[in-house]
Amino acid sequence: MKPVSRFRPGFRWDDVALEPYKPEDAHYRDVSRQVLFGADAGLAAELRYFEIAPGGWTTLERHAHVHAVLVLRGAGRVLVGEALFDVAPFDRVRVPPRTWHQLRAADDAPLGFLCLVDALRDRPERPGPDDLAALRADPERAAFLRV
């Protein structure tokens, strides 16, 4: 890893691969990922940049680990547990362990954010039918969710 990696237009960095969000999962739309710092930098954490294209969304899931999110550009909404929040640049989002979460970009703007997680972490858990029924009990949440 080079000591300095230059920022480029389009929220890209030199020497950082643009990767699919989750190549094995189809429960999202129009999300890319760049791992900015991780094990190759000698860290016990990963700092990733995700970008959701306008109208796209991340997977509805939960984990045993915490997510620390910092929005860098665009606009959107996020589900954290049972609550929905509008987000904009420089908003911080903390997703506690074992908490359902999903991010969606606005229809007219991308949503770009940094996400800090433990390097060693569990696999995501997707909601089962009972989980979905509980989340969909609220009409606003039901309209937001993409599964």
C-alpha positions, -999 to +999 in steps of 0.1 A: +000+000+000+014+034-010+016+061+016-006+084-004-035+076-027-049+106-046-086+114-047-100+115-082-132+129-097-162+106-092-152+097-056-125+073-067-090+069-053-058+059-071-048+023-065-082+014-049-103-011-068-139-003-075-157-035-065-193-048-065-211-043-032-218-081-028-211-102-058-230-132-043-261-113-033-290-100-054-309-082-026-296-047-034-295-023-064-267-002-079-241-002-051-204-001-055-176-005-029-140+006-024-119-006+005-098+024+015-080+009+045-079-026+059-056-055+067-030-043+041-027-011+061-020-031+093-054-023+108-079-044+127-107-025+110-118-017+074-127+017+061-148+014+030-165+039+007-198+028-007-218+046-033-255+039-040-267+052-074-299+073-075-328+051-066-306+023-054-304+005-020-282-017+002-292-051+015-316-053+045-295-071+071-280-072+106-247-083+121-231-089+155-207-060+149-212-022+149-212-001+117-200+035+118-212+054+088-203+089+077-222+103+047-199+122+023-222+131-006-258+130-019-289+123+000-310+094+011-327+076+039-315+049+064-334+024+084-317+017+118-337-007+139-373+005+137-365+041+128-361+059+095-338+089+091-331+113+062-294+116+057-272+142+040-235+150+038-215+148+070-243+131+090-231+102+112-250+070+115-243+044+141-257+009+136-256-010+168-250-048+169-279-071+159-298-041+144-317-042+111-304-016+087-307-006+051-297+026+032-314+040+001-303+068-022-327+096-032-342+091-066-323+122-079-289+119-062-263+092-053-256+084-017-219+081-009-206+072+025-177+058+045-183+027+066-160+016+094-162-020+106-141-046+123-118-064+099-128-097+114-166-098+115-196-121+111-215-127+079-247-106+074-280-121+085-310-115+062-345-112+077-368-142+078-406-140+073-413-131+110-386-104+109-401-089+077-436-090+091-425-071+122-406-045+102-435-041+078-460-035+107-453+002+103-466+015+069-437+040+065-411+013+071-430-011+048-429+015+020-392+021+025-380-016+026-365-033-004-359-070-001 
